[in-house]
Amino acid sequence: MGLLGRIGGPAIWAPDAKELAGFYAAALGGDVGEEYADESGKVRAVFLPVGETTCFFHTAETFRRPDWPREELPFHLDLVFDDIPATVERLLALGATKPDFQPGGDGWTVLLDPSGQPFCVTRSH
């Protein structure tokens, strides 16, 4: 049996969907897509098209940043770039932070996005 479907992309909760979508758009060199507001006009969801994938960001009023590495993560993003050191510096300038705990050795660098969620910067495998 062949492939029946595909994953469109992850849905990521944050205190501010628009802000976090903007960070990842700048990180990846893309543009923020369509925004969806609630009945009061507050932006609650934002799409970010990235190639054939779409990330979906959702504003969650009760969002709590993960206490990583003490807490296990249900998932995280791996962002792939050719020049890891230059990319890390650029992402730090965009608002990411670099935690002391770096379990990847030379394989990847862990950063925290502006909402405090870990993601990895790595080369293509």
C-alpha positions as CSV (number, residue, x, y, z in Angstrom):
1,M,0.0,0.0,0.0
2,G,1.3,3.4,-0.9
3,L,1.3,6.6,1.1
4,L,-2.3,7.6,1.8
5,G,-1.7,11.1,3.2
6,R,0.8,13.5,4.5
7,I,1.4,15.6,7.5
8,G,0.5,19.2,6.7
9,G,2.6,20.6,9.6
10,P,2.7,21.1,13.3
11,A,0.3,23.1,15.4
12,I,2.1,25.2,18.0
13,W,0.5,26.9,21.0
14,A,1.9,30.1,22.4
15,P,1.0,33.2,24.4
16,D,0.8,35.2,21.1
17,A,0.4,33.3,17.8
18,K,1.1,36.3,15.6
19,E,4.4,37.0,17.4
20,L,5.6,33.5,17.3
21,A,4.6,33.0,13.7
22,G,6.6,36.2,12.9
23,F,9.7,34.8,14.7
24,Y,9.6,31.6,12.7
25,A,8.9,33.4,9.4
26,A,12.0,35.6,10.0
27,A,14.0,32.5,11.1
28,L,13.1,30.5,7.9
29,G,13.0,33.4,5.5
30,G,9.3,33.2,4.8
31,D,6.2,35.3,5.2
32,V,3.4,34.9,7.7
33,G,0.3,33.6,6.1
34,E,-3.4,34.0,6.8
35,E,-4.5,35.2,10.3
36,Y,-7.8,34.1,12.0
37,A,-9.4,36.3,14.6
38,D,-12.0,35.4,17.3
39,E,-15.3,37.2,17.6
40,S,-13.6,40.1,19.5
41,G,-11.1,40.6,16.7
42,K,-8.1,39.3,18.5
43,V,-5.8,37.2,16.3
44,R,-6.1,33.6,17.6
45,A,-4.5,31.6,14.8
46,V,-1.8,32.2,12.2
47,F,-0.6,30.0,9.3
48,L,3.0,30.0,8.2
49,P,3.6,28.3,4.9
50,V,7.1,26.8,4.7
51,G,7.7,25.0,1.4
52,E,5.2,22.2,1.2
53,T,4.5,22.3,4.9
54,T,2.3,24.7,6.9
55,C,2.9,25.5,10.5
56,F,-0.1,26.6,12.5
57,F,0.3,28.9,15.5
58,H,-2.5,29.3,18.0
59,T,-2.8,31.8,20.9
60,A,-3.4,29.9,24.1
61,E,-4.5,31.9,27.1
62,T,-3.3,29.3,29.5
63,F,0.1,28.7,27.8
64,R,2.9,27.7,30.1
65,R,6.4,27.5,28.8
66,P,7.9,24.1,29.1
67,D,10.4,23.4,32.0
68,W,12.9,21.8,29.7
69,P,15.0,19.7,30.2
70,R,13.4,18.8,33.5
71,E,10.1,18.0,31.7
72,E,9.9,15.8,28.7
73,L,8.6,17.5,25.5
74,P,5.7,16.0,23.5
75,F,7.5,17.3,20.4
76,H,9.9,20.0,19.2
77,L,10.9,21.4,15.8
78,D,14.2,20.7,14.0
79,L,15.2,23.6,11.7
80,V,17.7,22.6,9.0
81,F,20.4,25.1,7.8
82,D,23.7,24.8,6.1
83,D,25.7,27.2,8.3
84,I,24.8,26.4,12.0
85,P,27.0,28.9,13.8
86,A,25.8,31.8,11.6
87,T,22.2,30.7,11.9
88,V,22.4,30.4,15.7
89,E,23.7,34.0,15.8
90,R,21.0,35.2,13.5
91,L,18.3,33.5,15.5
92,L,19.6,34.9,18.8
93,A,19.4,38.3,17.3
94,L,15.7,37.6,16.3
95,G,14.8,36.8,19.9
96,A,15.8,33.2,20.5
97,T,17.8,32.2,23.6
98,K,20.4,29.5,24.0
99,P,20.1,27.3,27.1
100,D,23.1,26.0,28.9
101,F,22.1,22.4,28.4
102,Q,23.2,21.3,24.9
103,P,22.7,17.6,24.5
104,G,23.5,17.5,20.8
105,G,27.3,17.8,20.9
106,D,28.3,18.8,17.3
107,G,25.1,17.3,15.9
108,W,22.7,20.1,16.7
109,T,22.2,23.3,18.8
110,V,19.2,23.7,21.0
111,L,17.6,27.1,21.2
112,L,14.5,28.4,22.9
113,D,12.0,30.4,20.8
114,P,10.5,33.6,22.2
115,S,7.7,31.6,23.9
116,G,10.3,29.4,25.6
117,Q,9.8,26.3,23.6
118,P,13.0,24.4,22.6
119,F,13.9,23.8,19.0
120,C,17.0,22.4,17.3
121,V,19.2,23.9,14.6
122,T,20.8,21.2,12.6
123,R,22.2,20.2,9.2
124,S,20.3,18.0,6.9
125,H,20.7,14.3,7.7
